[in-house]
Amino acid sequence: MPSRTVAPFGTWASPITAQRVAAGSKPLSAPRLDGGTVYWLEGRAAEGGRVAAMRGGPAGAEMLSPAPYNLRTRVHEYGGGAYIVANGVLYFSNFADNLVYRQSPDGEIHALTHDGLQHHADFELDATRRRLIAVREDHSQAGQEPRNLLVALPLDGSEPSVELASGADFYAAPRLSPDGRQLAWLCWNHPLMPFDGTELWLADVAADGRLAQPRRIAGSASESLCQPRWSPDGRLHVVSDRSGFWNLYRVDGEALKAVCPMQAEFGRPQWVFGQSMYGFHGADEAIATCIEQGVSRLGRIDLRSGVWQPIATDCTDIDELHVGPGFIVALAGSPSRPQQLLRIDLATGEHEVLASSFTDLPEAGYLTPPESIAFPSAGGRTAHAFYYAPAHPGHEGPAGERPPLIVTSHGGPTSFSSNSLRLNLRYWTSRGFAVVDVNYGGSNGFGRAYMDRLQGQWGIVDVEDCVAAARHLAERGRVDERRMAIRGSSASGFTTLCALVFHDVFKAGASYYGVSDLAGLDADTHKFESRYTSSLVAPPPDHERVYRERSPLHHVDRLNSPMIFFQGLDDKVVVPAQSEVMVQALKSRGIPVAYLTFEGEGHGFRRLETIRRTLEAELYFYARVFGFEPADAIEPVEIAGQ
């Protein structure tokens, strides 16, 4: 084995360039089945982040939706559920104009709706009545909060839509019974988020297509329901967290009956529409994926006995599962493979890769697997994270030198980080950084009690767990405590800012469209999250006081670490003002600060040039702060105050 070159951490030359990360990134989502044919959505960074519909088969992948069509929906801003397919016909929401379109097998595309102020998502085909059932978010009343409801859209676009259900603040998952006689759906109201509490409703479908005898079947302000689905023999199932974990239940009259009780999660927070973690393989068997301690498992559930039988796979992150005749498709990844769309034969267990989020992978020496760690945090809590050590087959650090650390975490903040291979993390480790990806209290995948740790504690528990992860690694001599940075996006950007303001641990930070002012977030954000801080921080009448106590903007005098900010100028979730006020406050105090903005980018960066520039700029910033010279040739970043 050839000897490795000794070089300071952070200076290692890496083949995992920012251009490679950006150009090779093809985010995959929303697999769907039409008989035995597999469809999915694929992000196209080189096309300005456009999302295209794909179809896969023995001959390979075929793009179906031509430019400029962009299969995304603005409902709840986070979207999901942007299309369905039946008999080769594609029905989808187009991001540019918010209209719903029908694309026939010959490629012809026709609009089914004509009002761009009415956004639609989570489609269900009612073939008998030749209509689409969908969630609508109606923005037609200027100056008022959008109205959410369930509607039916005629497939030929020639008749007005029909209102099916309204009155709740939010709707999701309309699901028609196999005989077309009943419709189930979920709804919830402010100030709840769908992972706090939802209700499952059921109604008969009358002869004229309207709903009759709507009744609430289950759910409350403290029970989260998701993924209602009908088995082939017409039995309604749903996932509920009433046991403390999202488990599968069958609707039995007006009650829910547990199908397969486990201390595992068969659901995830409904940030997007179209969740699917189980499906039916005949009337008596379900195929499902669940999450235990942040790691996914795949298995069969005997619906008569409730017995779980594992299905062998090396995948540790499995989502978006759909069951076909004798096979399943799912988005799956592991520490050694990026997220891929897999087709798994249920008889043989053979795996076929239909699409991959990255195709140009470096050699294995750059991709050493992460270590799952549990560590003590404040208040006697135990928190969880994945630790990535520096990894390079041709370099090692100087004897006695410890690597700089980057602490990162997921957004949400009730999402979770998996250990699937992500090149954007390996961009750092291949240059000599250590990275720890924290699943702080509030993350899902560990049960409701763990997720509820963040109730009223956002900006405290998440921050304490990130700080504890850094200290845990530093105390064990695995990282250099003098060179620790923290980075995050959206909600994780808030965690980043709070960590830098309220704790003296990190020497630098990077905020990607992060929240700095909780009151400003309430005033400017969209309907879906407009009351979110009531549970995460504090409800009225205490929220004004607590908001001020928690908001980094009001304590910028305590922030002494250099920072870099990245902001999409079209962001409707965390508006640019959230970053701008922090940048100006740091400039006024002479703290080194950089600010990069991007036209045409919203909440989450999708364009190739944006992804490349942000990675390189962040590396440049750390190099200036920590005093090393990166191997990469990087366009300089203007850093005020330096």
Secondary structure, 3 states (H helix, E strand, C coil): CCCCEECCCCCCCCCCCHHHHHHHCCCEEEEEEECCEEEEEEEEHHHCCEEEEEEEECCEEEECCCCCCCECCCCCCCCECCEEEECCEEEEEECCCCCEEEECCCCCEEECCCCCCEEEEEEEEECCCCEEEEEEEECCCCCCCCEEEEEEEECCCCCCCEEEECCCCEEEEEEECCCCCEEEEEEECCCCCCCCCCEEEEEEECCCCCEEEEEEEEEECCECEEEEEECCCCCEEEEECCCCCCEEEEEECCEEEECCCCCCECCCCCCCECCCCEEECCCCEEEEEEEECCEEEEEEEECCCCCEEECCCCCCEEEEEEEECCEEEEEEEECCEEEEEEEEECCCCCEEEEEECCCCCCCHHHCCCCEEEEEECHHHCEEEEEEECCCCCCEECCCCCCCCEEEEECCCCCCCCCCCECHHHHHHHCCCCEEEEEECCCCCCCCHHHHHHHCCCCCCHHHHHHHHHHHHHHHCCCCCCCCEEEEEECHHHHHHHHHHHHCCCCCEEEEECCCCCHHHHHHHCCHHHCCHHHHHCCCCCCHHHHHHHHCHHHHHHHCCCCEEEEEECCCCCCCCHHHHHHHHHHHHHCCCEEEEEECCCCCCCCCHHHHHHHHHHHHHHHHHHHCCCCCCCCCCCCCECC
